[in-house]
Amino acid sequence: MGRRIDYYDDPNAPKANSLVPSVNVVVANGKGEILMIRRTDNDNWALPGGAIDLGESIAEAGVRETKEETGIDCEITGLVGLYSDPKHLIHYTSNDEVRQEFSILLTARPTGGTPLPSDESREVVWVPAEMAATLRMDRSMRLRIGHYLTRPASPILA
C-alpha cells in the first residue's frame, strides 16, 4: 500500500497533477463526541471522507465514505465549509498522484452501525469533540475540526 503525504506551502513539494472533489464528515453523536479514524496510509487521525464518485451527490458521497471507513451509517445535516487551498497538496505514493486540496466539510448524525476499521482506517473511535484536535493529524484536518467547533454562522471558504 502506498502512503499519503500532505504538504503545505512547501517549495519542495511535488507539483499538483489532479484536482478531485472530496468530502469529509463530522459525525456527532448525542454525547458530544465526533467520529474519528486513524488512517492506514499515514497513521494520522482524521474525519472520515474521500472522493466524490461520478453519479453521486455530495451528501451521498459523505454517507458512503463514512460507512466504508467507519461502519457507521449517518444522515447529512449541514455544511461547515469548502476547502480548496492550492498551497495544500496531497501526494499519494501508490500512483504518484499529487492532488490540490478540494474538500467539502459536512456535518452528520449517526443513524446506526458499529464502529469497525477498514482498509483505510486502522482505528475508529468516538472522541469528545473538544479533544479531537489534540490527536496527531495534518494541519488541514485540525483546521476543519476547529471550524466545526466554532460553529460559524456562514460556511467557511478556505
Buried (B, 14 or more C-beta within 10 A) or exposed (E): EEEBBBBEEEEEBEEBEEEBBBBBBBBBEEEEBBBBBBBBBBEBBBBBBBBBEEEEEBBBBBBBBBBBBBBBBBBBBEBBBBBBBEEBBBBBEEEEBBBBBBBBBBBBEBEEEEBEBBEBBBEBBBBEBEEBBEBEBBEBBBBBBEBBBEEEEEBBEB
